[in-house]
């Protein structure tokens, strides 16, 4: 007799998916603001789009992933941090346009759903959403055996925020002589992990304590991609910011040149700050050329703010008052 082939035997377990939903409901509801309409389980997330305090509201959206940092998380068995990475990354992407986040949606795809580890990912998403004041309004979980092996998974997210048209920051006001002020990163954030893994895992295990780093390799590599929303939002109320760049793949120059008007360039003082130890370790062990380091990693600067010369000192002072450690890294040439 032929064995019956069911969806579960084909590798997709609907019951486990239902259990996962039950595990995450409380965390997701905890992100809801008063503007979320309805609850969990609908085909679309509903959000009240009235913006009484904005004269000409403009919606700003972005979508991204965490890349191969997921492989480090899986290897270390730590799942709560990558969700925070994803939300904070997307928040920063719209923040540099002058926008504040409204709501977030995630996509979790795996070969075999492990409800506990997937719930850990969502708990990180929910925590970061609460910290950034946005609602985790929807998501999709896909179990796709054959496309993903075992419990391997991928994670992506989309964010929507809002800015008044008059408050859009797009770099169009940047001038020659403007000052570049960098805000510190917590480490690699979410970029350069393919190179970092190729170098570091030849000599170290994830649980190895690395004296040069003062922690385990996993702790250094899984340091959470920080959100710059709170300090930058406060700064925008007091200082004219002419441009901002979120330093992701492409490095400081590659990302900042995206907002610099045609005919301008950047004069970066690469010795203006001390790089976190993780970058020195990667460069030394991998014999990575300096040019490649600059193109691949943030090198300790996670966000760049462009202001006029006259506003530079005030900007640095205000950031220091917010317990930031800003550094003047160069100017527009």
Secondary structure, 3 states (H helix, E strand, C coil): CCCCCCCCCCCCCHHHHHHHHHHHHHHHHCCCCCCEECCCCCCCCEECCCCCCCCCEEEEEEEEECCCHHHHHHHHCCCHHHHHHHHHHHHHHHHCCCCEEEEEEEEEEECCCCHHHHHHHHHHHHHHHHHHCCEEEEEEEEECECCECCCCEEEEEEEEEEEEHHHCCCCCCCCCCCEEEEEECCCCCCCCHHHHHHHHCCCCCCCCEECCCCEEHHHHHCCCCCCCHHHHHHHHCCCCCCEEEECCCCHHHHHHCCCCCCCCCEEECCCCCCCCHHHHHHHHHHCCCHHHHHHHCCCCEEEEEEECHHHHHHHHHHHHHCCCCCEEEEEEC
